[in-house]
Amino acid sequence: MNLVVGVGLRTGTPSAELQDLVTAALHELAGEVRLVVTITGKENEPALQELVAQLGAGLRTFSKDELAKQSVPTPSAQVEHLKGTPSVAEAAVLATGARLLVPKRQTPNTTIAIGVQAAAGNEAPGRAVVQRAAGSEAADRAVVERAAGYDVRDRDVVQRVIAERRDVRRGFLDLPVDDVTLGRVLEAAHRAPSVGLSQPWDFLVIRDLATRRKVHDLAIAQRDVFAASLPEDRRAAFDGLKIEAILDTPLNLAVTCDPGRGGRHVLGRHADPRTTMFSAAIAIQNLWLAARAEGLGVGWVSFFEPGEVAAALDLPAHIELVGYLCVGYVDEFAAAPELVRSGWAKRRPLSWAVHHEEWGRRDTSIVDDALQAAQNAVPATGQRVHVIVGGDATQLRQAEALVVDLKADRPPADFGVLWRPARTPAEAVEFGVEIARDLALQGVGNLVVQIEENSERAEALARGLQVGASACGLTHSTT
């Protein structure tokens, strides 16, 4: 039988806690998990992503309003207060049309429920019919036709290829990629949307070993430059990472952009010329997903100065390099990205990134969420970062320094300087929480905060840094 696992979990839930709970529940059942379901906003939680990859299942989300419509056997007033629905795990299972087999089971940070799917193909084909309020009077309802979405199985396939796409650096096989397969992958890339249908991309297929060696040498030189810029503890972690597979794959692809393609009056480009580069990047994503469906691994190499690579490839002067990709068959696709598995970085939850109507209005306050997470935080280890609030780029003498510039005018571009011109003290607190939590996702374990600017905003941002650090178990101090 086809099983559905519903999951409700707190931000930062340990993967082992979720997987142990699910494994214990599945031990009693005979069947295959085809789908994992949860509330919208939780789909990028690392623990959930790892569970989906481990089970080889699809992932689907439902809004709180969709979940609130379900009649669940074990509702929770606390969950309803926090999430707007009396259940997440049970309601998510029922929202798929599945029959509930295992009611709510929970641990301190997560809740699960398990159901069995109805037979495939029961969804109505063709166009779906929905009802919605017409005008301002709810009683006046009109029947509206909309284009039908895919059925559950097809939706799961789409979600699966997205979830299982990996930036691959290891495990490439000594197997050629035939032209027919490569053609399908490039056709998918060529179907990407583009500003004004300008199609600014081109794809340079590189199999010649001598050319690839020239590009490889450029990547290794930039790797050494980056390693030298790191603090000592971070450098040790970086030494174990593989950054490219230029010589390990049978072919490389250089994806380029012609910013002027289409002439003067390309629709939509006049206000933002960057849209040509965005278009080429979307083509790369199409290519990446199609390659995964073909069993091809793709690794994007970014340890380059683009002009140097353009010279090595003898590109025309007006052509810009967007991406350099290593492509080939692999022995496996890892359950999680290499940077997650190695501990270098973790995914940022979707709930931190979605704002409603105005900046900062999330489903859950990022500050309240951090305060709640601090109650269950596990002490973290990792690199030390010295955050200078209200400083400037002249204070970046040490590799561990990070400046937060609060001034109204944008400073010169520098990755050591975070420009955060908070409009209010409350926004400054949010910025501080977000900075600390994002640093934790990048492997920081110790935060030292130095306040250089004597202002309410600087004090507020420093408080936010402390709250965010506590949420992630970082050791922290203020000087």
Backbone hydrogen bonds, N-H to C=O, Kabsch-Sander energy under -0.5 kcal/mol:
donor,donor_aa,acceptor,acceptor_aa,energy
3,L,1,M,-0.6
3,L,32,E,-3.1
4,V,115,G,-2.7
5,V,35,L,-2.5
6,G,4,V,-0.6
6,G,113,A,-3.2
7,V,37,V,-2.6
8,G,111,T,-3.0
10,R,109,N,-2.5
13,T,10,R,-1.7
18,L,14,P,-1.6
19,Q,15,S,-2.8
20,D,16,A,-2.4
21,L,17,E,-1.5
22,V,18,L,-2.2
23,T,19,Q,-2.7
24,A,20,D,-2.2
25,A,21,L,-1.6
26,L,22,V,-2.7
27,H,23,T,-1.4
28,E,25,A,-1.1
29,L,26,L,-1.9
31,G,29,L,-0.6
32,E,1,M,-2.2
34,R,3,L,-2.3
34,R,32,E,-0.7
35,L,3,L,-1.3
36,V,58,G,-2.5
37,V,5,V,-2.7
38,T,60,R,-1.5
40,T,62,F,-2.6
42,K,39,I,-1.8
45,E,42,K,-1.8
49,Q,45,E,-2.6
50,E,46,P,-2.5
51,L,47,A,-1.8
52,V,48,L,-2.5
53,A,49,Q,-2.3
54,Q,50,E,-2.5
55,L,51,L,-2.4
56,G,52,V,-1.2
57,A,52,V,-1.7
58,G,34,R,-2.1
60,R,36,V,-2.4
62,F,38,T,-1.9
67,L,63,S,-2.1
68,A,64,K,-2.3
69,K,65,D,-0.8
69,K,66,E,-0.6
70,Q,67,L,-1.7
72,V,70,Q,-0.8
76,S,86,P,-2.2
80,E,76,S,-2.1
81,H,77,A,-2.0
82,L,78,Q,-2.1
83,K,79,V,-3.4
84,G,80,E,-1.7
85,T,79,V,-0.6
92,A,88,V,-2.6
93,V,89,A,-1.7
94,L,90,E,-2.3
95,A,91,A,-2.2
96,T,92,A,-0.7
96,T,93,V,-1.0
97,G,94,L,-1.7
98,A,93,V,-1.2
99,R,116,V,-2.6
101,L,114,I,-2.7
102,V,114,I,-2.7
105,R,112,I,-2.4
107,T,110,T,-2.6
111,T,8,G,-3.4
112,I,105,R,-2.9
113,A,6,G,-1.7
114,I,102,V,-2.1
115,G,4,V,-2.7
116,V,99,R,-2.6
117,Q,2,N,-3.0
122,N,119,A,-0.8
128,A,146,R,-0.9
130,V,144,V,-1.9
132,R,142,A,-1.3
134,A,137,E,-0.6
134,A,140,D,-2.8
137,E,134,A,-0.9
138,A,136,S,-0.7
140,D,137,E,-1.3
141,R,139,A,-1.0
142,A,132,R,-1.7
144,V,130,V,-2.3
144,V,142,A,-0.5
146,R,128,A,-1.6
155,R,151,D,-2.6
156,D,152,V,-2.5
157,V,153,R,-1.6
158,V,154,D,-2.0
159,Q,155,R,-2.6
160,R,156,D,-2.5
161,V,157,V,-2.4
162,I,158,V,-1.7
163,A,159,Q,-2.6
164,E,160,R,-2.5
165,R,161,V,-0.6
165,R,162,I,-0.7
168,V,166,R,-1.0
168,V,298,V,-2.4
173,L,329,Y,-3.1
175,L,173,L,-2.1
178,D,176,P,-0.6
182,L,178,D,-2.4
183,G,179,D,-2.3
184,R,180,V,-1.8
185,V,181,T,-1.9
186,L,182,L,-2.7
187,E,183,G,-2.3
188,A,184,R,-1.8
189,A,185,V,-1.8
190,H,186,L,-2.5
191,R,187,E,-0.9
191,R,188,A,-0.6
192,A,189,A,-1.6
197,L,194,S,-2.3
198,S,195,V,-1.9
202,D,256,T,-1.0
204,L,202,D,-0.5
204,L,254,A,-2.8
205,V,203,F,-0.7
206,I,204,L,-0.5
206,I,252,N,-3.3
207,R,205,V,-0.6
212,R,208,D,-1.9
213,R,209,L,-2.3
214,K,210,A,-1.6
215,V,211,T,-1.9
216,H,212,R,-2.6
217,D,213,R,-2.3
218,L,214,K,-1.4
219,A,215,V,-1.9
220,I,216,H,-2.4
221,A,217,D,-2.0
222,Q,218,L,-1.8
223,R,219,A,-2.2
224,D,220,I,-2.0
225,V,221,A,-1.6
226,F,222,Q,-2.4
227,A,223,R,-2.6
228,A,224,D,-2.0
229,S,225,V,-0.8
229,S,226,F,-0.9
230,L,226,F,-0.6
230,L,227,A,-1.2
235,R,231,P,-2.5
236,A,232,E,-1.7
237,A,233,D,-1.2
238,F,234,R,-2.2
239,D,235,R,-1.8
240,G,237,A,-1.0
241,L,238,F,-2.0
243,I,241,L,-0.5
249,T,245,A,-1.0
251,L,327,V,-1.2
252,N,206,I,-2.8
253,L,325,L,-2.8
254,A,204,L,-2.5
255,V,253,L,-0.6
255,V,323,G,-3.2
256,T,202,D,-2.3
256,T,254,A,-0.6
257,C,320,E,-2.7
258,D,200,P,-2.2
261,R,258,D,-1.9
263,G,260,G,-2.0
266,V,263,G,-0.6
269,R,266,V,-1.7
270,H,266,V,-0.6
275,T,272,D,-2.0
276,T,273,P,-1.5
277,M,274,R,-0.7
278,F,274,R,-2.2
279,S,275,T,-2.1
280,A,276,T,-1.7
281,A,277,M,-2.1
282,I,278,F,-2.2
283,A,279,S,-1.8
284,I,280,A,-1.6
285,Q,281,A,-1.8
286,N,282,I,-2.4
287,L,283,A,-2.4
288,W,284,I,-2.6
289,L,285,Q,-2.3
290,A,286,N,-2.4
291,A,287,L,-2.5
292,R,288,W,-2.0
293,A,289,L,-1.9
294,E,290,A,-1.2
295,G,292,R,-1.4
296,L,291,A,-3.1
297,G,328,G,-3.2
298,V,166,R,-0.7
299,G,326,C,-2.1
301,V,299,G,-0.6
301,V,324,Y,-3.0
302,S,300,W,-0.6
304,F,302,S,-2.0
308,E,305,E,-1.3
309,V,305,E,-1.6
310,A,306,P,-2.7
311,A,307,G,-2.0
312,A,308,E,-2.2
313,L,309,V,-2.2
314,D,311,A,-0.9
315,L,310,A,-2.6
319,I,316,P,-1.6
320,E,257,C,-2.7
322,V,255,V,-2.7
323,G,255,V,-1.9
324,Y,301,V,-0.6
325,L,253,L,-3.3
326,C,299,G,-2.5
327,V,251,L,-2.3
328,G,297,G,-1.9
330,V,295,G,-0.8
331,D,171,G,-2.1
334,A,332,E,-0.6
340,V,337,P,-0.7
341,R,337,P,-2.6
342,S,338,E,-2.6
343,G,340,V,-0.9
344,W,339,L,-1.1
345,A,339,L,-2.1
346,K,441,L,-1.7
351,S,41,G,-1.5
352,W,349,P,-1.3
353,A,349,P,-0.6
353,A,350,L,-1.4
354,V,350,L,-1.0
355,H,353,A,-0.6
356,H,361,R,-3.2
357,E,355,H,-0.6
358,E,356,H,-2.2
361,R,358,E,-1.9
362,R,360,G,-1.4
369,D,365,S,-2.9
370,A,366,I,-1.3
371,L,367,V,-2.3
372,Q,368,D,-2.3
373,A,369,D,-2.5
374,A,370,A,-1.9
375,Q,371,L,-0.5
375,Q,372,Q,-1.1
376,N,373,A,-1.4
377,A,374,A,-0.7
380,A,473,G,-2.6
383,Q,443,G,-1.6
385,V,446,N,-2.6
386,H,400,E,-2.9
387,V,385,V,-0.8
387,V,448,V,-2.7
388,I,386,H,-0.6
388,I,402,L,-2.8
389,V,387,V,-0.7
389,V,450,Q,-3.0
390,G,388,I,-0.5
390,G,404,V,-3.1
391,G,388,I,-1.1
391,G,404,V,-0.6
395,Q,392,D,-2.0
396,L,393,A,-1.5
401,A,398,Q,-1.7
402,L,386,H,-2.6
403,V,416,G,-2.8
404,V,388,I,-2.8
405,D,403,V,-0.6
405,D,418,L,-2.5
406,L,404,V,-0.5
417,V,414,D,-2.2
418,L,403,V,-3.4
418,L,416,G,-0.5
419,W,417,V,-0.6
420,R,405,D,-2.8
420,R,418,L,-0.7
422,A,420,R,-2.3
428,A,424,T,-2.0
429,V,425,P,-2.1
430,E,426,A,-1.9
431,F,427,E,-2.6
432,G,428,A,-2.3
433,V,429,V,-2.5
434,E,430,E,-2.7
435,I,431,F,-2.7
436,A,432,G,-2.3
437,R,433,V,-2.4
438,D,434,E,-2.6
439,L,435,I,-2.4
440,A,436,A,-2.1
441,L,437,R,-1.8
442,Q,438,D,-0.8
442,Q,439,L,-0.7
443,G,440,A,-1.8
444,V,439,L,-1.9
445,G,383,Q,-2.6
446,N,383,Q,-1.9
447,L,475,T,-3.1
448,V,385,V,-2.5
449,V,447,L,-0.5
449,V,477,S,-3.2
450,Q,387,V,-3.0
452,E,389,V,-3.2
452,E,450,Q,-0.7
453,E,389,V,-1.1
455,S,453,E,-1.4
459,E,455,S,-2.0
460,A,456,E,-2.4
461,L,457,R,-2.6
462,A,458,A,-2.1
463,R,459,E,-2.0
464,G,460,A,-2.3
465,L,461,L,-2.2
466,Q,462,A,-1.8
467,V,463,R,-2.4
468,G,464,G,-2.8
469,A,465,L,-2.3
470,S,466,Q,-2.3
471,A,467,V,-2.0
472,C,468,G,-1.0
472,C,469,A,-0.6
473,G,470,S,-1.0
474,L,469,A,-2.5
475,T,445,G,-2.0
477,S,447,L,-1.8
479,T,449,V,-3.5
